[in-house]
Amino acid sequence: MTGLSRHDAILEALYTSGRVSVADVASEFSVSEVTVRRDLDHLARAGVLRRVRGGAVSARLRGEGLPYSMRRLEASDAKERIAEAAAQLVVDGEAVCVDSGTTGAAVAQQLASRRLTVMPFSVQALEALTRGAVARVILPSGSVHPEEGSIVGPLVEQSLRDLRFDTVFLSCCGAALDAGVTAYDLDDAAAKRAMIGAGRRVVLVAEGAKFARSAMSVVCALTDVDVVVTDESAPAEVLDELRAAGVEVVIASGASGE
């Protein structure tokens, strides 16, 4: 297993239980405890965990989502593949809305060199699009969340009432079948609902772990989206239920199901 894969596994364990031990991680992945301590030190420097005797604990407070710095490291390979698969769903000339978050920024990176009109809802997505210098970028109204870089607030909702997009790329904090598409931040959830209302087609981009998570604010039912783009780790039973409900499912490897 590569260092990045171990980092993903450590982050997932921290998300689930809040704590990991050096001995347990070393045993699970058949690496030395010195290697695990090096991994934990790297993640601690990134601000995503706090080192304690014998292991580490999550830096996340209860009831709060993972900080952007932590999510940027989590499942980074899967997010890139999801973004590549998602970008293939649009054709040149479309008007596209790109949600905030780490996966949204990855999608924006893929769209930057396309002949599209794109409205990004995070400063990270905006930066990615402007580097490409091909896509036409429209700036949304709103306020910038200081920690997340997301663009939110009543001006977002007001401006989206007068706009229509061919495709909305929606990200999420959780996407459990029972809880629906959810977000931790209330303003972020409101912005997502406004994006959905302005879109002809809504594409949810979410790595497999998101289907076992839920957050405080409901955005929509999971079956309300038109397309789900995910990776091979997504639970098969969830994908089967989505297909049965008429939602198109695209696996980041390139295979798709309907």
WOFENUR-V451089 format. One record per residue. PHI is phi in whole degrees, -180 to 180 (999 if undefined). Layout:
# WOFENUR-V451089
{{PHI} {PHI}}
This chain:
# WOFENUR-V451089
{{999} {-75} {-60} {-65} {-66} {-63} {-59} {-60} {-66} {-64} {-64} {-66} {-65} {-65} {-63} {-78} {-113} {86} {-153} {-134} {-113} {-60} {-64} {-66} {-66} {-61} {-68} {-65} {-108} {55} {-125} {-75} {-65} {-62} {-63} {-65} {-61} {-65} {-60} {-65} {-63} {-62} {-69} {-67} {-64} {-78} {82} {-100} {-151} {-124} {-73} {-133} {-59} {84} {173} {-157} {-124} {-67} {-83} {-81} {-77} {-63} {85} {-117} {-76} {-67} {-65} {-56} {-61} {-77} {-67} {-65} {-86} {-76} {48} {-63} {-64} {-63} {-64} {-65} {-68} {-62} {-62} {-63} {-67} {-65} {-63} {-72} {-82} {-106} {-113} {-56} {101} {-71} {-98} {-128} {-114} {-119} {-70} {-82} {94} {-69} {-71} {-60} {-64} {-66} {-64} {-58} {-60} {-71} {-89} {-60} {-99} {-102} {-84} {-136} {-107} {-126} {-112} {-93} {-117} {-156} {-69} {-68} {-66} {-60} {-61} {-63} {-68} {-71} {-67} {-71} {60} {-117} {-63} {-81} {-107} {-111} {-84} {-81} {-80} {135} {-111} {-93} {-67} {-64} {-93} {-90} {80} {-76} {-105} {-138} {112} {-62} {-67} {-63} {-63} {-66} {-69} {-71} {-63} {-103} {-125} {-136} {-119} {-68} {-137} {-113} {-93} {-105} {-108} {-158} {-94} {-149} {-147} {-73} {-60} {-76} {-90} {90} {-78} {-131} {-139} {-78} {-89} {-65} {-66} {-64} {-62} {-64} {-65} {-63} {-63} {-67} {-62} {-59} {-65} {-98} {-106} {-75} {-135} {-112} {-112} {-89} {-109} {-156} {-71} {-55} {-63} {-64} {-77} {-110} {-121} {-146} {-127} {-73} {-105} {-83} {-93} {-167} {-69} {-62} {-80} {-82} {-80} {-88} {-139} {-119} {-110} {-142} {-118} {-66} {-82} {-64} {-62} {-61} {-67} {-69} {-64} {-63} {-66} {-64} {-60} {-63} {-86} {93} {-86} {-74} {-117} {-119} {-92} {-60} {-69} {118} {-77} {-138} {-135} {-129}}
